[in-house]
Structure formats: structure tokens, C-alpha cells
């Protein structure tokens, strides 16, 4: 069975073959190396593409590395796969398709708290990681492809 990080790596490589991708990550996680002013960002979005100028993008078994530009300054970034909770691509340039890794979502963020509370209310359960079928169904309806670390693609 494919582990969650193996699935993330596979998805990142497949989407990079199509062009620009956006990686959604929790920059508060251990091992994340981005400019200091982003380290407290629970939902940081970074764009990656093999065609970026002076590209040194390297997708490894445990992390993604690349030198990215922030306000015209280059910074060597390291993104552990454990910090990634979503990967998006722009296949038709009109709408982004995002693959959400439900076991990696930072549920403490405001943008996810409301969803978590709504789903807990519906299910009658309180949990730190609400990886329930209802959540997967709700998120899928919003255009996300849900990846469950224990079961694979939902």
C-alpha cells in the first residue's frame, strides 16, 4: 500500500509534468525552510514549475526543494512532505483543481475550523482529526480530490 508521503510525491511529480502547481503547506511544521516572515503561516501557498528561470526543483522521498523568488530575492526552500496538505494545478487556466490530503490538514486554522465544527455537529462526534466520510463528501463537492492517508484516494 502506498504511504501518504509516497502519494504526495507521486501527485506532485504528475502535476509538475503538466506545468505550474501550487503546494498548500503548513509552514509551522518542523523542517520547513521558507523566508522567516512566512514561518508562522499555517496555510502558505507556493508555486512550483520545472520551467521557472534557474530552476533547481528537486522532489525527493521526504521533501520538495527549490530556490524560489520572494519580492525579487531568491530563497532556498525546503518543504517536508509532512507539511504539505494540498497540491493544486491549473489544467484549464480557469479553475484550480486541488488534491487535499485530509490527514495533513491543519484543523486549527480558522479557514478549516468552521468546516470541522459543521461536520462534527452533523456527525455528533468531536475529534482532533475529523477524517470522516461526511468530510470527504463535503470537501469533494467543493472541487477537492480527497486523499486519506489510511485508505488512499477517496
N, C-alpha and C positions, 0 to 999 in steps of 0.2 A: 504494500500500500504506500502511496506517495505521502510524504510528510507535508505539513503546511508550508514550510520553507521551500521544499522542493517544488511545490505547486506555484508558489510566488515566483521563484526563479524561472520556471517554465513559462509562466504567463508573461513576465517581463520581457523575456527573450522573444517570445512570439509577437508581442505587441510592438517591440522595437523594430522588428522586421518590416512593420507597416509604416513606421515613421515616428512622429513625436508622441511621447507618452507623458502622463502626469502621474507621479508617485505621491500618494497621500500617506504621510507618516506622522508619528508621534515623536517630535524632536526631543522630548523629555527623557526618552529611553536611553539606557546605558549604551555607550558606544557610538551614538550619533555624533558626527562631526560636520557641523554647518557653522556659519558665522554666529558669533556669540549672541547677537540680538535675536536670533531665531531659536535658541536652545530651550526656551520655555514655552514654545508653541506646540500645543497638543495636536493641532491639525495643520501641519505645514505641507504645502503642495509645491513640488519641484518638477520641472520639465526636463526630460532627457531625450536625446536623439543621437544616433550614430553620426549624423551629418552636421552636428554643431561644429563650428570652427575650432580647430585644435582639439578635436575630440580624443579623450583618453578614457572613455567609458568602459568599465570592466564589471560585468555581472558575475559574481562569484557564488559559491555554495552557501555562504553565510552573510554576504553583504553586496551592496552596489557601491562602486567607487567611480567618481568623475570629478573633474575640475569644472565648476560652474561659475557663471558670472553673476555677481550681485552688485548692482549700481556701478557697472564697468570695472569692478575689481574681481579678479579671479580668486577662487577659494577651493582647495581640495576637499571634497565632501566624501564622507563615508556614511552609508546608510545600512545598518544591520537589517537583515530581512525581518527580524523580530519586531522592528519598529514600524514596518510597513503594514497598513491596514486597508489600503486600496490602491488599485492601479487603473488608470484611465487612458483611453485612446480616442482619437478623433477620426473615425473611419470615413465619415462623410462631411467633415468640417462644420456641420451644423449642430450636432449634439455629441456630447461626450458619453461614451459608454464606460461605466466604472465597475470593476470587479472588486467587491467588498469582502474582506476576509473577516468574518464575524467574530472569530476567536481572538482577533487582534485589535478590535475596535476600542478606542479609549472612551469607555462609557461615562467617565467623569466629566467630559466636556459638555457644556450647555447645549450644543447643537445635537447631541445624542441623548442627553438626559430626558428630554421631553418624549422622545420616541420610546426610550426604555420604560418610563413611567406609564405611558399609554399602553404598552404591551403587557406590562406587569399587571395593570388594572384589569385588562381583558382576560388574562390567564389566571388571575388570582394568586400569582406567585411573585415572590421577591427574590432576586438573585443578583449576584455581582456580575455575572456574565449571562445575560438573557438570550442564550443561543437556542431559542425555542422555534418550533415550526412556524408560529404566528409571526415572529420577527422576520424570518426568511421570506415568508409570503408577502408581508408588508413592504419590506425593502425591495423585493423583486418587482413589485408593482411600480416602484419609483425609478425603474430603469437600471438597477444594480444587479449584477450577477453575483450571487452569494456563494462564498466558499467557506465550508465548515471544516475546521481542522481535523475533526474526527471522522467525518463521513465523505469528505471531498466536495465536489460541486453539488449544490442543492438545486 
